[in-house]
Amino acid sequence: MKILLLTMALLSSTTAWAELKTVTLEVPSMNCVTCPVTVKLALKKVEGVTTVEATYEPNEAIVTFDDTKTNTKELMAATENAGYPSNVKSSD
């Protein structure tokens, strides 16, 4: 009986479950074909980021991340710290 109560208590707790989110960042200062490499490396260093696609045309980075480990604010800070300020273009 104690095990059943303990199991029920654990299952009913308000644990935050990880959810993958995708955001498209507009990075207008990428002005050459090598700039996306720097942006991609900076974003991949952020804990929780799973995938990054950065492209020179149309100057954007598409980032998939674990929303329990990071957020768009931290992603934008990573690009800015690498010398490429960004803004949220779209997110899911």
C-alpha angles and dihedrals in degrees: 000000000000090000091052092051092047091050092049091049092051093048093050095050119112097248115166109237119212116252126186113233129188125212131180113216121200108221105185096174094066097108104161138044093255096053093082090060091060092045092049093050092049092051094046089058091063111100111247097027110130104175138010130189114184121181134185092215114070089015098239144123123214110206130187115197145164105257093210091062104038144000140209092270091060091045091053090047090054093054092045092050088053089054098261114102113205142191132206109262096176140338140187 
